[in-house]
Amino acid sequence: VQLQASGGGLVQAGGSLRLSCVSSGRTFSSYDMGWFRQAPGKEREFVAAISYRGGRTSYADSVKGRFTISRDNAKNTVYLQMNSLKPEDTAVYYCAADRARAYGLTSDPRLYDSWGQGTLVTVSS
């Protein structure tokens, strides 16, 4: 399955952005979806995940209360609404699909088998 992320850009601290990720898969509604990010010189880290029907979500502690993950299965799209952005949120953001859902909603990047190309988010202070 191909994933195309978009919506990144440059924003001032305290601002907002909404990332989108469109899937080419015919069975998008059966995938758990996740967002991850990687800052320069750092490892890729979990940001948020949403179950295949959208009923369950999970967030990293660093973004709880500021970011919201959602999905529209009719549009094969998952979103990440990012509010109250901080300079430390600066990173390349990746969407990913867990098609097997073998371990439930997960933050482990090793369990996501399809990845988008990433979109850069830069937050200035």
C-alpha positions as CSV (number, residue, x, y, z in Angstrom):
1,V,0.0,0.0,0.0
2,Q,1.3,3.5,-0.8
3,L,0.9,6.3,1.7
4,Q,1.3,10.0,0.8
5,A,1.8,12.5,3.7
6,S,1.3,16.2,3.3
7,G,0.6,19.4,5.3
8,G,4.0,20.1,6.8
9,G,5.5,23.5,6.8
10,L,7.0,26.3,8.9
11,V,5.0,27.6,11.8
12,Q,5.7,29.8,14.8
13,A,5.6,28.3,18.3
14,G,2.1,28.2,19.5
15,G,0.7,27.7,16.0
16,S,-1.1,24.9,14.4
17,L,-0.8,22.5,11.5
18,R,-2.8,19.7,10.2
19,L,-1.1,16.8,8.5
20,S,-2.9,14.4,6.1
21,C,-1.9,11.0,4.9
22,V,-3.8,9.4,1.9
23,S,-3.6,5.7,1.3
24,S,-3.9,4.0,-2.0
25,G,-4.9,0.7,-0.4
26,R,-8.4,-0.6,-1.1
27,T,-8.7,-1.9,2.4
28,F,-7.6,1.3,4.3
29,S,-10.5,0.8,6.7
30,S,-8.9,-2.4,8.0
31,Y,-5.5,-0.8,8.9
32,D,-4.5,0.7,12.2
33,M,-2.7,3.9,11.4
34,G,0.1,5.7,13.1
35,W,2.1,8.9,13.0
36,F,5.8,8.9,13.9
37,R,8.4,11.6,13.7
38,Q,12.2,11.9,13.4
39,A,14.1,14.9,14.4
40,P,17.7,15.6,13.1
41,G,20.1,13.3,14.9
42,K,17.4,11.4,16.8
43,E,15.7,8.1,16.4
44,R,12.2,7.8,15.0
45,E,9.6,8.1,17.7
46,F,5.9,7.4,18.1
47,V,3.5,10.3,18.0
48,A,-0.1,8.9,17.8
49,A,-2.1,5.9,16.5
50,I,-5.7,5.2,15.7
51,S,-7.5,2.0,15.3
52,Y,-8.9,0.8,12.0
53,R,-12.5,2.0,12.8
54,G,-11.3,5.1,14.6
55,G,-12.7,4.0,18.0
56,R,-9.4,3.9,19.8
57,T,-6.5,6.3,19.9
58,S,-3.1,6.4,21.5
59,Y,-0.7,9.3,22.0
60,A,2.9,9.9,23.1
61,D,3.0,11.7,26.4
62,S,4.9,14.6,24.8
63,V,1.9,15.4,22.5
64,K,-1.1,14.5,24.7
65,G,-3.6,17.4,24.9
66,R,-2.0,19.1,21.9
67,F,-2.3,16.7,19.0
68,T,-5.3,14.8,17.7
69,I,-5.3,11.9,15.4
70,S,-8.4,11.1,13.3
71,R,-9.4,9.3,10.2
72,D,-11.9,9.4,7.4
73,N,-12.2,5.9,5.9
74,A,-14.4,7.1,3.1
75,K,-11.5,9.2,2.0
76,N,-8.7,6.8,2.8
77,T,-7.1,9.5,4.9
78,V,-5.7,9.8,8.4
79,Y,-5.1,13.2,9.9
80,L,-2.9,14.7,12.6
81,Q,-4.1,18.0,14.0
82,M,-1.2,19.7,15.8
83,N,-1.9,22.6,18.1
84,S,0.2,24.6,20.5
85,L,3.3,23.6,18.6
86,K,6.7,23.8,20.2
87,P,10.2,24.1,18.7
88,E,10.8,20.6,20.0
89,D,8.1,19.3,17.7
90,T,10.3,20.1,14.7
91,A,10.8,16.9,12.8
92,V,9.9,14.9,9.7
93,Y,6.6,13.3,10.3
94,Y,5.7,10.0,8.8
95,C,2.4,8.1,8.6
96,A,2.4,4.4,8.7
97,A,0.0,1.5,8.4
98,D,-0.2,-1.6,10.5
99,R,-2.1,-4.0,8.2
100,A,-1.7,-7.1,10.3
101,R,-2.9,-5.6,13.6
102,A,-1.4,-8.6,15.3
103,Y,-0.7,-6.9,18.6
104,G,-3.6,-4.4,18.7
105,L,-3.1,-0.6,18.6
106,T,0.7,-0.2,18.9
107,S,3.4,2.4,19.2
108,D,6.1,0.0,18.0
109,P,7.4,1.2,14.6
110,R,8.5,-2.4,13.8
111,L,4.9,-3.5,13.6
112,Y,4.0,-1.0,10.9
113,D,4.7,-2.4,7.5
114,S,3.9,0.5,5.2
115,W,5.4,4.0,5.5
116,G,4.8,7.3,3.8
117,Q,7.6,9.5,2.5
118,G,7.4,12.0,5.4
119,T,6.6,15.7,5.6
120,L,8.7,18.3,7.3
121,V,7.4,20.3,10.2
122,T,9.5,23.2,11.4
123,V,8.5,25.2,14.5
124,S,10.3,28.4,15.1
125,S,10.7,30.0,18.5
